[in-house]
Amino acid sequence: MKIMYINNDGGGFADYVHVNDNTTVEKFFTQQMPGREPGDYLIRVNR
């Protein structure tokens, strides 16, 4: 599936990325933000 990924960390950016079906938010976060703690970020799903 194609999703809009918005990263406001540092310089920030927004782009569409392809994600495999059945990918959890946790797995996506660890792939996109390695070494970071999810509790330090606002994670929105469906607004």
LUMMI-808885 format. One record per atom (N, C-alpha, C): residue number from 1; atom name; x, y, z. Coordinates in Angstrom, 3 decimals. Each point is the difference from the previous one (the first is absolute). Example, Ala and Ser with C-alpha at 12.3 -4.5 7.8 and 13.67 -1.06 7.14 Angstrom:
<margus>
<margu><k>1</k><a>N</a><east>13.190</east><north>-5.690</north><up>7.800</up></margu>
<margu><k>1</k><a>CA</a><east>-0.890</east><north>1.190</north><up>0.000</up></margu>
<margu><k>1</k><a>C</a><east>0.900</east><north>1.200</north><up>0.000</up></margu>
<margu><k>2</k><a>N</a><east>-0.350</east><north>1.050</north><up>-0.720</up></margu>
<margu><k>2</k><a>CA</a><east>0.820</east><north>1.190</north><up>0.060</up></margu>
<margu><k>2</k><a>C</a><east>-0.770</east><north>1.090</north><up>0.730</up></margu>
</margus>
This chain:
<margus>
<margu><k>1</k><a>N</a><east>0.835</east><north>-1.167</north><up>0.000</up></margu>
<margu><k>1</k><a>CA</a><east>-0.835</east><north>1.167</north><up>0.000</up></margu>
<margu><k>1</k><a>C</a><east>0.881</east><north>1.231</north><up>0.000</up></margu>
<margu><k>2</k><a>N</a><east>-0.536</east><north>1.102</north><up>-0.445</up></margu>
<margu><k>2</k><a>CA</a><east>0.733</east><north>1.264</north><up>-0.059</up></margu>
<margu><k>2</k><a>C</a><east>-0.564</east><north>0.924</north><up>1.069</up></margu>
<margu><k>3</k><a>N</a><east>0.888</east><north>0.545</north><up>0.828</up></margu>
<margu><k>3</k><a>CA</a><east>-0.438</east><north>0.898</north><up>1.073</up></margu>
<margu><k>3</k><a>C</a><east>0.795</east><north>1.301</north><up>-0.070</up></margu>
<margu><k>4</k><a>N</a><east>-0.546</east><north>1.047</north><up>0.586</up></margu>
<margu><k>4</k><a>CA</a><east>0.711</east><north>1.267</north><up>0.133</up></margu>
<margu><k>4</k><a>C</a><east>0.749</east><north>-0.044</north><up>1.326</up></margu>
<margu><k>5</k><a>N</a><east>1.305</east><north>0.102</north><up>-0.074</up></margu>
<margu><k>5</k><a>CA</a><east>0.857</east><north>-0.019</north><up>1.182</up></margu>
<margu><k>5</k><a>C</a><east>0.530</east><north>1.408</north><up>0.211</up></margu>
<margu><k>6</k><a>N</a><east>-0.315</east><north>0.577</north><up>1.143</up></margu>
<margu><k>6</k><a>CA</a><east>0.440</east><north>1.353</north><up>0.335</up></margu>
<margu><k>6</k><a>C</a><east>0.960</east><north>-0.103</north><up>1.173</up></margu>
<margu><k>7</k><a>N</a><east>1.215</east><north>0.470</north><up>-0.202</up></margu>
<margu><k>7</k><a>CA</a><east>1.022</east><north>-0.050</north><up>1.036</up></margu>
<margu><k>7</k><a>C</a><east>0.410</east><north>1.428</north><up>0.324</up></margu>
<margu><k>8</k><a>N</a><east>-0.311</east><north>0.452</north><up>1.191</up></margu>
<margu><k>8</k><a>CA</a><east>0.358</east><north>1.361</north><up>0.425</up></margu>
<margu><k>8</k><a>C</a><east>1.260</east><north>0.017</north><up>0.847</up></margu>
<margu><k>9</k><a>N</a><east>0.732</east><north>-1.102</north><up>0.019</up></margu>
<margu><k>9</k><a>CA</a><east>1.236</east><north>-0.108</north><up>0.770</up></margu>
<margu><k>9</k><a>C</a><east>1.118</east><north>0.701</north><up>-0.762</up></margu>
<margu><k>10</k><a>N</a><east>0.709</east><north>0.895</north><up>0.634</up></margu>
<margu><k>10</k><a>CA</a><east>1.080</east><north>0.714</north><up>-0.680</up></margu>
<margu><k>10</k><a>C</a><east>-0.548</east><north>0.960</north><up>-1.036</up></margu>
<margu><k>11</k><a>N</a><east>0.450</east><north>-0.153</north><up>-1.251</up></margu>
<margu><k>11</k><a>CA</a><east>-0.443</east><north>0.862</north><up>-1.090</up></margu>
<margu><k>11</k><a>C</a><east>-1.418</east><north>-0.274</north><up>-0.437</up></margu>
<margu><k>12</k><a>N</a><east>-0.478</east><north>-1.224</north><up>0.258</up></margu>
<margu><k>12</k><a>CA</a><east>-1.361</east><north>-0.367</north><up>-0.352</up></margu>
<margu><k>12</k><a>C</a><east>-0.196</east><north>-0.226</north><up>-1.481</up></margu>
<margu><k>13</k><a>N</a><east>-0.940</east><north>-0.864</north><up>-0.332</up></margu>
<margu><k>13</k><a>CA</a><east>-0.361</east><north>-0.264</north><up>-1.382</up></margu>
<margu><k>13</k><a>C</a><east>-1.303</east><north>-0.771</north><up>-0.029</up></margu>
<margu><k>14</k><a>N</a><east>-0.605</east><north>-0.076</north><up>-1.149</up></margu>
<margu><k>14</k><a>CA</a><east>-1.210</east><north>-0.793</north><up>-0.205</up></margu>
<margu><k>14</k><a>C</a><east>0.123</east><north>-0.678</north><up>-1.353</up></margu>
<margu><k>15</k><a>N</a><east>-0.385</east><north>-1.262</north><up>-0.060</up></margu>
<margu><k>15</k><a>CA</a><east>0.073</east><north>-0.734</north><up>-1.250</up></margu>
<margu><k>15</k><a>C</a><east>-0.908</east><north>-1.221</north><up>0.091</up></margu>
<margu><k>16</k><a>N</a><east>-0.415</east><north>-0.490</north><up>-1.149</up></margu>
<margu><k>16</k><a>CA</a><east>-0.733</east><north>-1.249</north><up>-0.048</up></margu>
<margu><k>16</k><a>C</a><east>1.000</east><north>-1.142</north><up>0.033</up></margu>
<margu><k>17</k><a>N</a><east>-0.270</east><north>-1.003</north><up>0.804</up></margu>
<margu><k>17</k><a>CA</a><east>0.844</east><north>-1.191</north><up>0.069</up></margu>
<margu><k>17</k><a>C</a><east>-0.878</east><north>-1.230</north><up>-0.165</up></margu>
<margu><k>18</k><a>N</a><east>0.587</east><north>-1.046</north><up>-0.531</up></margu>
<margu><k>18</k><a>CA</a><east>-0.711</east><north>-1.262</north><up>-0.158</up></margu>
<margu><k>18</k><a>C</a><east>0.266</east><north>-0.865</north><up>1.223</up></margu>
<margu><k>19</k><a>N</a><east>-1.068</east><north>-0.583</north><up>0.551</up></margu>
<margu><k>19</k><a>CA</a><east>0.084</east><north>-0.831</north><up>1.196</up></margu>
<margu><k>19</k><a>C</a><east>-0.674</east><north>-1.335</north><up>-0.318</up></margu>
<margu><k>20</k><a>N</a><east>0.639</east><north>-1.073</north><up>0.422</up></margu>
<margu><k>20</k><a>CA</a><east>-0.592</east><north>-1.320</north><up>-0.210</up></margu>
<margu><k>20</k><a>C</a><east>-1.293</east><north>-0.141</north><up>0.787</up></margu>
<margu><k>21</k><a>N</a><east>-0.952</east><north>-0.727</north><up>-0.561</up></margu>
<margu><k>21</k><a>CA</a><east>-1.249</east><north>-0.282</north><up>0.717</up></margu>
<margu><k>21</k><a>C</a><east>0.321</east><north>-0.663</north><up>1.337</up></margu>
<margu><k>22</k><a>N</a><east>-0.836</east><north>0.242</north><up>0.984</up></margu>
<margu><k>22</k><a>CA</a><east>0.117</east><north>-0.562</north><up>1.354</up></margu>
<margu><k>22</k><a>C</a><east>1.207</east><north>0.526</north><up>0.774</up></margu>
<margu><k>23</k><a>N</a><east>0.606</east><north>1.093</north><up>-0.444</up></margu>
<margu><k>23</k><a>CA</a><east>1.083</east><north>0.625</north><up>0.762</up></margu>
<margu><k>23</k><a>C</a><east>-0.612</east><north>0.761</north><up>1.156</up></margu>
<margu><k>24</k><a>N</a><east>0.491</east><north>-0.238</north><up>1.197</up></margu>
<margu><k>24</k><a>CA</a><east>-0.513</east><north>0.704</north><up>1.171</up></margu>
<margu><k>24</k><a>C</a><east>0.629</east><north>1.388</north><up>0.088</up></margu>
<margu><k>25</k><a>N</a><east>-0.627</east><north>0.882</north><up>0.754</up></margu>
<margu><k>25</k><a>CA</a><east>0.552</east><north>1.335</north><up>0.225</up></margu>
<margu><k>25</k><a>C</a><east>1.349</east><north>-0.128</north><up>0.698</up></margu>
<margu><k>26</k><a>N</a><east>0.095</east><north>-0.926</north><up>0.947</up></margu>
<margu><k>26</k><a>CA</a><east>1.261</east><north>-0.206</north><up>0.722</up></margu>
<margu><k>26</k><a>C</a><east>1.126</east><north>-0.401</north><up>-0.961</up></margu>
<margu><k>27</k><a>N</a><east>-0.272</east><north>-0.940</north><up>-0.886</up></margu>
<margu><k>27</k><a>CA</a><east>1.022</east><north>-0.443</north><up>-0.948</up></margu>
<margu><k>27</k><a>C</a><east>0.384</east><north>1.138</north><up>-0.948</up></margu>
<margu><k>28</k><a>N</a><east>-0.982</east><north>0.721</north><up>-0.495</up></margu>
<margu><k>28</k><a>CA</a><east>0.279</east><north>1.126</north><up>-0.888</up></margu>
<margu><k>28</k><a>C</a><east>0.865</east><north>1.038</north><up>0.706</up></margu>
<margu><k>29</k><a>N</a><east>-0.338</east><north>0.314</north><up>1.245</up></margu>
<margu><k>29</k><a>CA</a><east>0.771</east><north>0.994</north><up>0.752</up></margu>
<margu><k>29</k><a>C</a><east>1.451</east><north>-0.444</north><up>0.163</up></margu>
<margu><k>30</k><a>N</a><east>0.218</east><north>-1.243</north><up>0.382</up></margu>
<margu><k>30</k><a>CA</a><east>1.379</east><north>-0.457</north><up>0.217</up></margu>
<margu><k>30</k><a>C</a><east>0.795</east><north>-0.035</north><up>-1.306</up></margu>
<margu><k>31</k><a>N</a><east>-0.672</east><north>-0.212</north><up>-1.130</up></margu>
<margu><k>31</k><a>CA</a><east>0.694</east><north>0.035</north><up>-1.289</up></margu>
<margu><k>31</k><a>C</a><east>0.357</east><north>1.429</north><up>-0.388</up></margu>
<margu><k>32</k><a>N</a><east>-0.909</east><north>0.938</north><up>0.229</up></margu>
<margu><k>32</k><a>CA</a><east>0.201</east><north>1.384</north><up>-0.426</up></margu>
<margu><k>32</k><a>C</a><east>0.819</east><north>0.820</north><up>0.999</up></margu>
<margu><k>33</k><a>N</a><east>-0.060</east><north>-0.362</north><up>1.271</up></margu>
<margu><k>33</k><a>CA</a><east>0.648</east><north>0.784</north><up>1.051</up></margu>
<margu><k>33</k><a>C</a><east>0.846</east><north>-0.905</north><up>0.899</up></margu>
<margu><k>34</k><a>N</a><east>1.012</east><north>-0.668</north><up>-0.556</up></margu>
<margu><k>34</k><a>CA</a><east>0.795</east><north>-0.937</north><up>0.801</up></margu>
<margu><k>34</k><a>C</a><east>0.669</east><north>0.694</north><up>1.186</up></margu>
<margu><k>35</k><a>N</a><east>-0.035</east><north>-0.680</north><up>1.133</up></margu>
<margu><k>35</k><a>CA</a><east>0.644</east><north>0.525</north><up>1.202</up></margu>
<margu><k>35</k><a>C</a><east>-0.790</east><north>1.058</north><up>0.736</up></margu>
<margu><k>36</k><a>N</a><east>-1.194</east><north>0.313</north><up>-0.455</up></margu>
<margu><k>36</k><a>CA</a><east>-0.832</east><north>1.031</north><up>0.644</up></margu>
<margu><k>36</k><a>C</a><east>-1.083</east><north>-0.665</north><up>0.843</up></margu>
<margu><k>37</k><a>N</a><east>-0.509</east><north>0.703</north><up>0.969</up></margu>
<margu><k>37</k><a>CA</a><east>-1.058</east><north>-0.499</north><up>0.879</up></margu>
<margu><k>37</k><a>C</a><east>-1.362</east><north>0.502</north><up>-0.471</up></margu>
<margu><k>38</k><a>N</a><east>-0.944</east><north>-0.902</north><up>-0.271</up></margu>
<margu><k>38</k><a>CA</a><east>-1.332</east><north>0.423</north><up>-0.459</up></margu>
<margu><k>38</k><a>C</a><east>-0.688</east><north>0.968</north><up>0.958</up></margu>
<margu><k>39</k><a>N</a><east>0.246</east><north>-0.132</north><up>1.294</up></margu>
<margu><k>39</k><a>CA</a><east>-0.623</east><north>0.871</north><up>0.993</up></margu>
<margu><k>39</k><a>C</a><east>0.420</east><north>1.458</north><up>-0.116</up></margu>
<margu><k>40</k><a>N</a><east>1.077</east><north>0.250</north><up>-0.731</up></margu>
<margu><k>40</k><a>CA</a><east>0.480</east><north>1.369</north><up>-0.186</up></margu>
<margu><k>40</k><a>C</a><east>-0.644</east><north>0.695</north><up>-1.201</up></margu>
<margu><k>41</k><a>N</a><east>-0.904</east><north>-0.700</north><up>-0.684</up></margu>
<margu><k>41</k><a>CA</a><east>-0.584</east><north>0.514</north><up>-1.241</up></margu>
<margu><k>41</k><a>C</a><east>-1.521</east><north>-0.108</north><up>0.032</up></margu>
<margu><k>42</k><a>N</a><east>-0.635</east><north>0.868</north><up>-0.764</up></margu>
<margu><k>42</k><a>CA</a><east>-1.433</east><north>-0.088</north><up>-0.232</up></margu>
<margu><k>42</k><a>C</a><east>-0.183</east><north>-0.832</north><up>-1.250</up></margu>
<margu><k>43</k><a>N</a><east>-0.714</east><north>-1.106</north><up>0.113</up></margu>
<margu><k>43</k><a>CA</a><east>-0.239</east><north>-0.889</north><up>-1.132</up></margu>
<margu><k>43</k><a>C</a><east>-1.497</east><north>0.016</north><up>-0.288</up></margu>
<margu><k>44</k><a>N</a><east>-0.357</east><north>0.446</north><up>-1.187</up></margu>
<margu><k>44</k><a>CA</a><east>-1.407</east><north>0.073</north><up>-0.392</up></margu>
<margu><k>44</k><a>C</a><east>-0.305</east><north>-1.042</north><up>-1.050</up></margu>
<margu><k>45</k><a>N</a><east>-1.143</east><north>-0.614</north><up>0.152</up></margu>
<margu><k>45</k><a>CA</a><east>-0.502</east><north>-0.935</north><up>-0.994</up></margu>
<margu><k>45</k><a>C</a><east>-1.406</east><north>0.460</north><up>-0.364</up></margu>
<margu><k>46</k><a>N</a><east>-0.247</east><north>0.210</north><up>-1.270</up></margu>
<margu><k>46</k><a>CA</a><east>-1.310</east><north>0.499</north><up>-0.462</up></margu>
<margu><k>46</k><a>C</a><east>-0.368</east><north>1.314</north><up>0.678</up></margu>
<margu><k>47</k><a>N</a><east>0.951</east><north>0.915</north><up>-0.003</up></margu>
<margu><k>47</k><a>CA</a><east>-0.143</east><north>1.337</north><up>0.575</up></margu>
<margu><k>47</k><a>C</a><east>-0.056</east><north>-0.075</north><up>1.487</up></margu>
</margus>
